[in-house]
Amino acid sequence: MNARIAALMVAAAGITAATALPASAVTVTAAGTTAGTTGAGAVSCTTVLNQPCVWQEKDGGGFVGIAQVSAEQNQLTVVKVEVRTQRAWGSPWVPAASATTITRGSAKAITPRVVTEDLKMICATAGPALEAAQQVTTCTYPF
């Protein structure tokens, strides 16, 4: 039974990851749009209210997971970002590091640095802090 649940979770994460952008560095411009660049080329996150944008950045010998969300200025907003690792294909994704920010308006969260050779994935959940049903989760492709 646990294997079936794990397989379902991996499939759900894969579907979610297929909709995520493989961004690695994103900034918000003065006009309110988001854009970013990496050494490999330009990548951008679309600015959609309460839709998290998630990516990873190399940090020394490891990497950090970063997520940001755009929101109305008066909205109490939560953004949770988590680095998940998987030791072997088909095994469960295990949280390795996480960070949460709760503030009014747009928000950003950055995990502590993670150093691992395991398969990795960054997931973020964001949206109105007081309305869990309206929060959205987005994940990167495993890397």
Contacts in CASP RR format, 6 or more apart in sequence:
PFRMAT RR
TARGET T0000
AUTHOR 0000-0000-0000
METHOD contacts of the structure
MODEL  1
MNARIAALMVAAAGITAATALPASAVTVTAAGTTAGTTGAGAVSCTTVLN
QPCVWQEKDGGGFVGIAQVSAEQNQLTVVKVEVRTQRAWGSPWVPAASAT
TITRGSAKAITPRVVTEDLKMICATAGPALEAAQQVTTCTYPF
6 90 0 8 1.000
6 91 0 8 1.000
6 92 0 8 1.000
7 90 0 8 1.000
9 92 0 8 1.000
9 93 0 8 1.000
10 90 0 8 1.000
10 93 0 8 1.000
13 93 0 8 1.000
13 121 0 8 1.000
13 123 0 8 1.000
13 139 0 8 1.000
14 139 0 8 1.000
14 141 0 8 1.000
16 123 0 8 1.000
16 137 0 8 1.000
16 138 0 8 1.000
16 139 0 8 1.000
17 121 0 8 1.000
17 139 0 8 1.000
17 140 0 8 1.000
17 141 0 8 1.000
17 142 0 8 1.000
18 141 0 8 1.000
19 138 0 8 1.000
20 54 0 8 1.000
20 138 0 8 1.000
20 139 0 8 1.000
20 140 0 8 1.000
20 141 0 8 1.000
21 43 0 8 1.000
21 44 0 8 1.000
21 45 0 8 1.000
21 46 0 8 1.000
21 53 0 8 1.000
21 55 0 8 1.000
22 43 0 8 1.000
22 55 0 8 1.000
22 140 0 8 1.000
22 141 0 8 1.000
23 36 0 8 1.000
23 38 0 8 1.000
23 43 0 8 1.000
23 44 0 8 1.000
23 45 0 8 1.000
23 53 0 8 1.000
23 54 0 8 1.000
23 55 0 8 1.000
24 38 0 8 1.000
24 40 0 8 1.000
24 43 0 8 1.000
24 55 0 8 1.000
24 56 0 8 1.000
24 57 0 8 1.000
25 36 0 8 1.000
25 37 0 8 1.000
25 38 0 8 1.000
25 43 0 8 1.000
25 55 0 8 1.000
25 57 0 8 1.000
26 34 0 8 1.000
26 35 0 8 1.000
26 36 0 8 1.000
26 43 0 8 1.000
26 44 0 8 1.000
26 45 0 8 1.000
26 53 0 8 1.000
26 55 0 8 1.000
26 66 0 8 1.000
26 68 0 8 1.000
27 34 0 8 1.000
27 35 0 8 1.000
27 36 0 8 1.000
28 34 0 8 1.000
28 47 0 8 1.000
28 68 0 8 1.000
28 70 0 8 1.000
28 106 0 8 1.000
29 35 0 8 1.000
32 47 0 8 1.000
32 70 0 8 1.000
33 47 0 8 1.000
34 44 0 8 1.000
34 45 0 8 1.000
34 46 0 8 1.000
34 47 0 8 1.000
34 53 0 8 1.000
34 68 0 8 1.000
34 70 0 8 1.000
35 42 0 8 1.000
35 44 0 8 1.000
35 45 0 8 1.000
36 42 0 8 1.000
36 43 0 8 1.000
36 44 0 8 1.000
36 45 0 8 1.000
37 43 0 8 1.000
43 55 0 8 1.000
45 53 0 8 1.000
45 55 0 8 1.000
45 68 0 8 1.000
46 53 0 8 1.000
47 70 0 8 1.000
48 70 0 8 1.000
49 70 0 8 1.000
49 71 0 8 1.000
49 72 0 8 1.000
50 69 0 8 1.000
50 70 0 8 1.000
50 71 0 8 1.000
50 77 0 8 1.000
50 126 0 8 1.000
50 127 0 8 1.000
50 128 0 8 1.000
50 134 0 8 1.000
50 135 0 8 1.000
50 136 0 8 1.000
51 69 0 8 1.000
51 70 0 8 1.000
51 126 0 8 1.000
51 136 0 8 1.000
51 138 0 8 1.000
52 67 0 8 1.000
52 68 0 8 1.000
52 69 0 8 1.000
52 79 0 8 1.000
52 81 0 8 1.000
52 124 0 8 1.000
52 125 0 8 1.000
52 126 0 8 1.000
52 127 0 8 1.000
52 136 0 8 1.000
52 137 0 8 1.000
52 138 0 8 1.000
53 67 0 8 1.000
53 68 0 8 1.000
53 69 0 8 1.000
53 124 0 8 1.000
53 138 0 8 1.000
54 65 0 8 1.000
54 66 0 8 1.000
54 67 0 8 1.000
54 81 0 8 1.000
54 122 0 8 1.000
54 123 0 8 1.000
54 124 0 8 1.000
54 138 0 8 1.000
54 139 0 8 1.000
54 140 0 8 1.000
55 65 0 8 1.000
55 66 0 8 1.000
55 67 0 8 1.000
55 122 0 8 1.000
55 140 0 8 1.000
56 63 0 8 1.000
56 64 0 8 1.000
56 65 0 8 1.000
56 66 0 8 1.000
56 83 0 8 1.000
56 120 0 8 1.000
56 122 0 8 1.000
56 140 0 8 1.000
56 143 0 8 1.000
57 63 0 8 1.000
57 64 0 8 1.000
57 65 0 8 1.000
57 66 0 8 1.000
59 113 0 8 1.000
60 113 0 8 1.000
61 113 0 8 1.000
61 115 0 8 1.000
62 113 0 8 1.000
62 114 0 8 1.000
62 115 0 8 1.000
63 83 0 8 1.000
63 113 0 8 1.000
63 114 0 8 1.000
63 120 0 8 1.000
64 83 0 8 1.000
64 97 0 8 1.000
64 110 0 8 1.000
64 111 0 8 1.000
64 112 0 8 1.000
64 113 0 8 1.000
64 114 0 8 1.000
65 81 0 8 1.000
65 83 0 8 1.000
65 97 0 8 1.000
65 110 0 8 1.000
65 111 0 8 1.000
65 114 0 8 1.000
65 122 0 8 1.000
66 81 0 8 1.000
66 108 0 8 1.000
66 109 0 8 1.000
66 110 0 8 1.000
66 111 0 8 1.000
66 122 0 8 1.000
67 79 0 8 1.000
67 80 0 8 1.000
67 81 0 8 1.000
67 108 0 8 1.000
67 109 0 8 1.000
67 122 0 8 1.000
67 124 0 8 1.000
67 126 0 8 1.000
67 138 0 8 1.000
68 79 0 8 1.000
68 106 0 8 1.000
68 107 0 8 1.000
68 108 0 8 1.000
68 109 0 8 1.000
69 77 0 8 1.000
69 79 0 8 1.000
69 106 0 8 1.000
69 107 0 8 1.000
69 108 0 8 1.000
69 124 0 8 1.000
69 126 0 8 1.000
69 127 0 8 1.000
70 106 0 8 1.000
71 77 0 8 1.000
71 105 0 8 1.000
71 106 0 8 1.000
71 107 0 8 1.000
71 127 0 8 1.000
71 128 0 8 1.000
72 105 0 8 1.000
73 104 0 8 1.000
73 105 0 8 1.000
74 104 0 8 1.000
74 105 0 8 1.000
75 104 0 8 1.000
75 105 0 8 1.000
75 127 0 8 1.000
75 128 0 8 1.000
76 102 0 8 1.000
76 103 0 8 1.000
76 104 0 8 1.000
76 105 0 8 1.000
76 128 0 8 1.000
76 129 0 8 1.000
76 130 0 8 1.000
77 102 0 8 1.000
77 103 0 8 1.000
77 104 0 8 1.000
77 105 0 8 1.000
77 106 0 8 1.000
77 107 0 8 1.000
77 126 0 8 1.000
77 127 0 8 1.000
77 128 0 8 1.000
77 129 0 8 1.000
78 100 0 8 1.000
78 101 0 8 1.000
78 102 0 8 1.000
78 107 0 8 1.000
78 125 0 8 1.000
78 126 0 8 1.000
78 127 0 8 1.000
78 128 0 8 1.000
78 129 0 8 1.000
78 135 0 8 1.000
79 100 0 8 1.000
79 101 0 8 1.000
79 107 0 8 1.000
79 108 0 8 1.000
79 109 0 8 1.000
79 124 0 8 1.000
79 125 0 8 1.000
79 126 0 8 1.000
79 127 0 8 1.000
80 98 0 8 1.000
80 99 0 8 1.000
80 100 0 8 1.000
80 109 0 8 1.000
80 124 0 8 1.000
80 125 0 8 1.000
80 126 0 8 1.000
81 98 0 8 1.000
81 99 0 8 1.000
81 100 0 8 1.000
81 109 0 8 1.000
81 110 0 8 1.000
81 111 0 8 1.000
81 122 0 8 1.000
81 123 0 8 1.000
81 124 0 8 1.000
82 95 0 8 1.000
82 97 0 8 1.000
82 98 0 8 1.000
82 111 0 8 1.000
82 122 0 8 1.000
82 123 0 8 1.000
82 124 0 8 1.000
83 95 0 8 1.000
83 96 0 8 1.000
83 97 0 8 1.000
83 98 0 8 1.000
83 111 0 8 1.000
83 114 0 8 1.000
83 120 0 8 1.000
83 121 0 8 1.000
83 122 0 8 1.000
84 93 0 8 1.000
84 94 0 8 1.000
84 95 0 8 1.000
84 96 0 8 1.000
84 120 0 8 1.000
84 121 0 8 1.000
84 122 0 8 1.000
84 123 0 8 1.000
85 93 0 8 1.000
85 94 0 8 1.000
85 96 0 8 1.000
85 114 0 8 1.000
85 116 0 8 1.000
85 118 0 8 1.000
85 119 0 8 1.000
85 120 0 8 1.000
85 121 0 8 1.000
86 92 0 8 1.000
86 93 0 8 1.000
86 94 0 8 1.000
86 118 0 8 1.000
86 119 0 8 1.000
86 120 0 8 1.000
86 121 0 8 1.000
86 142 0 8 1.000
87 94 0 8 1.000
87 118 0 8 1.000
87 119 0 8 1.000
89 119 0 8 1.000
93 121 0 8 1.000
96 114 0 8 1.000
96 116 0 8 1.000
96 120 0 8 1.000
97 111 0 8 1.000
97 112 0 8 1.000
97 113 0 8 1.000
97 114 0 8 1.000
98 111 0 8 1.000
99 109 0 8 1.000
99 110 0 8 1.000
99 111 0 8 1.000
99 112 0 8 1.000
100 109 0 8 1.000
101 107 0 8 1.000
101 108 0 8 1.000
101 109 0 8 1.000
102 129 0 8 1.000
107 126 0 8 1.000
109 124 0 8 1.000
111 122 0 8 1.000
114 120 0 8 1.000
119 142 0 8 1.000
119 143 0 8 1.000
120 142 0 8 1.000
120 143 0 8 1.000
121 139 0 8 1.000
121 140 0 8 1.000
121 141 0 8 1.000
121 142 0 8 1.000
121 143 0 8 1.000
122 139 0 8 1.000
122 140 0 8 1.000
123 137 0 8 1.000
123 138 0 8 1.000
123 139 0 8 1.000
123 140 0 8 1.000
124 137 0 8 1.000
124 138 0 8 1.000
124 139 0 8 1.000
125 135 0 8 1.000
125 136 0 8 1.000
125 137 0 8 1.000
126 135 0 8 1.000
126 136 0 8 1.000
127 134 0 8 1.000
127 135 0 8 1.000
127 136 0 8 1.000
128 134 0 8 1.000
128 135 0 8 1.000
END
